[in-house]
Each structure stands twice: as C-alpha cells, then as structure tokens.
Amino acid sequence: MRQIVFVFLLMVIVFIAFTAEGLAVDVNQLVEKSKFYDGKEVVFKGEVVGDIMVRGDYAWINVFDGANAMGIWIKTSEARKIERTGDYKNKGDIVETRGIFNRACKEHGGDTDIHGESLIIKKRGRQLAHPVSFLKIFTAIGLAVLSEAAFLFDRHIQRKRLAEDSFTS
C-alpha cells in the first residue's frame, strides 16, 4: 500500500511540475500535434523577426524557431522589452515566451497562434555585417567591361555595313 501511495504522489508531483513549467515546443511539434497542444500552456523560444505590430494594449510578434515562425499575441508592455527584430541587416533578440497555444484562435479569425503571458529576453540581437567579396566586385567590373566591348564592337559592325550599303547604292 505504501508503494502505491508513493507512486501516486510521485506522479502528482511530476504532473504539477510538468504543467507549471509548460511544454517546451517548436513550430513543427505544434503543427504536427496541434490537437494535443490546443489550449495548453507552452514555452516557445526563438528569434523575433519582422515588425512588432502594436494593436492597443497588445502586439503581434513573430518568433522564428530556426525552421518556422509562429505569431505571438502578447501585451504591449512585454513586447517593449524587445530591442531588435531580425531582418537582413539584424539578428533579432532571442526570446522565450510562455503562453496558451491556439490551434484555431477564435479571437483572431481562426489563425494558429500563441497568446503569450510572459516574455523573457534570452539573448540580445545584433547588427549583421554582409561584406562583399573582392571576387564578386572583380567579376562585376569584368562583365561590365566585356558588355561594353561587345556593344561597341556591334556598333562598329553596323556602321561598317551601313557604309558598304551606301557605297554600293
């Protein structure tokens, strides 16, 4: 009897810890098992990309997990913690958000989203450098010179033909 009570208490403790912590997921898991996660608290981590779209007291952010992005509906006060969003010139802040996953959100026209309750900045974003290689510059200049030479050669041939045609007429 003691073992049964012990196992039961252990299961309750594990269940409480599991549900209190939330389920750490990525977009693929959410899509593949959307019925399971629907309405459950999840933990989602990734890079904030695109624009922060403020809508009154709430804002939309897109969080990219390395493979796909998920829309997060979060309080504007939480979204203001974000300093940099990802785009061509920037690596966005890495965030962890905890919230309720909605397979087909009634509030947002049936879209799949997460209603975030909290947002933690795990790592600040940074500006990205995109240096152009010397080889690319050299190739571009070489092709431009080659194109100009071909154009001038063609023009020379056309003038020569015009001169021959006017001579024979």
C-alpha positions as MATLAB code, in Angstrom:
seq = 'MRQIVFVFLLMVIVFIAFTAEGLAVDVNQLVEKSKFYDGKEVVFKGEVVGDIMVRGDYAWINVFDGANAMGIWIKTSEARKIERTGDYKNKGDIVETRGIFNRACKEHGGDTDIHGESLIIKKRGRQLAHPVSFLKIFTAIGLAVLSEAAFLFDRHIQRKRLAEDSFTS';
ca = [
       0.000    0.000    0.000;
       2.871    2.377    0.796;
       4.349    1.825   -2.661;
       1.054    2.687   -4.356;
       0.736    5.907   -2.349;
       4.386    6.759   -3.100;
       3.950    6.162   -6.847;
       0.721    8.188   -6.840;
       2.387   11.119   -5.031;
       5.350   10.951   -7.381;
       3.004   11.092  -10.381;
       1.178   14.095   -8.897;
       4.475   15.913   -8.275;
       5.675   15.193  -11.809;
       2.318   16.310  -13.245;
       2.360   19.566  -11.251;
       5.970   20.286  -12.233;
       5.203   19.459  -15.875;
       2.132   21.676  -16.121;
       3.653   24.515  -14.084;
       6.706   24.598  -16.310;
       4.742   24.431  -19.569;
       5.631   22.338  -22.576;
       8.765   23.476  -24.430;
       7.880   23.169  -28.123;
       8.810   24.241  -31.637;
       6.517   25.072  -34.563;
       6.811   21.615  -36.133;
       5.637   19.978  -32.900;
       2.755   22.434  -32.611;
       1.616   21.785  -36.172;
       2.043   18.016  -36.085;
       0.308   17.626  -32.705;
      -1.946   20.671  -32.778;
      -4.945   18.864  -31.255;
      -2.842   17.765  -28.293;
      -1.368   21.221  -27.621;
      -4.579   23.189  -28.297;
      -5.474   25.212  -25.211;
      -2.366   24.129  -23.310;
       0.365   26.312  -21.906;
       3.543   26.061  -23.962;
       7.018   27.537  -23.830;
       8.296   28.777  -27.178;
      11.805   30.057  -27.859;
      13.324   31.728  -30.903;
      14.412   34.891  -32.703;
      11.996   37.801  -33.034;
      11.705   38.576  -36.759;
       9.863   41.191  -38.795;
       7.978   44.109  -37.312;
       6.326   44.388  -33.928;
       2.705   45.221  -34.750;
       1.155   47.105  -31.821;
      -2.644   46.880  -31.543;
      -3.579   48.924  -28.473;
      -2.737   47.060  -25.266;
      -1.430   44.049  -27.215;
       1.066   43.446  -30.005;
       1.873   40.780  -32.564;
       5.410   39.473  -32.754;
       6.756   36.700  -34.960;
       9.203   34.303  -33.373;
      11.383   32.116  -35.624;
      12.494   28.828  -34.041;
      15.162   28.067  -36.653;
      12.805   26.276  -39.034;
       9.471   28.142  -38.916;
       7.871   31.176  -37.308;
       4.855   31.481  -35.005;
       2.718   34.539  -34.317;
       2.644   35.512  -30.649;
      -0.088   37.809  -29.265;
       1.418   39.492  -26.244;
       0.901   42.546  -24.048;
       2.496   45.663  -25.491;
       4.397   46.156  -22.236;
       6.058   42.747  -22.759;
       6.780   43.468  -26.446;
       8.564   46.696  -25.480;
      11.312   44.575  -23.895;
      12.407   43.668  -27.441;
      15.198   45.933  -28.695;
      15.987   44.400  -32.094;
      13.984   42.355  -34.586;
      15.556   40.146  -37.200;
      15.829   41.124  -40.853;
      18.567   41.227  -43.491;
      20.647   43.718  -41.503;
      19.925   42.427  -37.974;
      19.844   39.276  -35.873;
      16.773   39.672  -33.662;
      16.546   39.247  -29.904;
      16.244   35.624  -28.788;
      13.183   35.345  -26.573;
      11.323   32.741  -24.598;
       7.602   33.213  -24.295;
       5.134   31.286  -22.205;
       1.515   31.232  -23.262;
      -1.544   29.332  -24.441;
      -1.376   27.672  -27.870;
      -4.454   28.105  -30.065;
      -4.873   25.728  -32.954;
      -7.645   27.902  -34.408;
      -7.922   31.091  -32.373;
     -11.498   32.368  -32.163;
     -10.270   35.849  -31.258;
      -8.048   36.102  -34.364;
     -10.170   34.679  -37.164;
      -9.113   31.045  -36.821;
      -5.375   31.676  -37.068;
      -2.908   29.439  -35.274;
      -1.146   31.459  -32.582;
       0.143   31.628  -29.036;
      -1.353   34.059  -26.549;
       1.784   34.949  -24.653;
       1.621   35.600  -20.939;
       5.285   36.411  -20.397;
       8.371   37.172  -22.432;
      11.976   36.687  -21.342;
      14.907   38.041  -23.348;
      17.432   35.198  -23.533;
      19.968   36.979  -25.750;
      20.068   40.436  -27.275;
      20.140   40.781  -31.044;
      22.909   42.433  -33.024;
      23.644   44.105  -36.317;
      24.868   41.801  -39.071;
      27.719   42.553  -41.457;
      27.444   41.474  -45.083;
      30.865   42.105  -46.625;
      31.101   41.898  -50.399;
      33.918   39.667  -51.600;
      36.667   41.056  -53.831;
      35.972   38.262  -56.330;
      32.362   39.436  -56.793;
      33.449   43.042  -57.331;
      36.166   41.998  -59.813;
      33.702   39.753  -61.683;
      31.078   42.518  -61.898;
      33.604   45.038  -63.262;
      34.963   42.482  -65.732;
      31.475   41.643  -67.019;
      30.615   45.343  -67.368;
      33.790   45.969  -69.425;
      33.088   42.870  -71.540;
      29.487   44.020  -72.172;
      30.646   47.494  -73.205;
      33.241   45.991  -75.559;
      30.602   43.751  -77.169;
      28.269   46.723  -77.570;
      30.982   48.873  -79.196;
      32.038   46.014  -81.496;
      28.414   45.503  -82.616;
      28.034   49.229  -83.251;
      31.253   49.248  -85.290;
      29.989   46.334  -87.425;
      26.651   48.096  -88.033;
      28.380   51.311  -89.139;
      30.648   49.342  -91.450;
      27.611   47.651  -93.063;
      25.853   50.996  -93.480;
      28.956   52.428  -95.119;
      29.201   49.433  -97.510;
      25.478   49.630  -98.342;
      25.668   53.354  -99.128;
      28.814   52.783 -101.272;
      27.141   50.064 -103.386;
      23.910   52.005 -103.931;
];
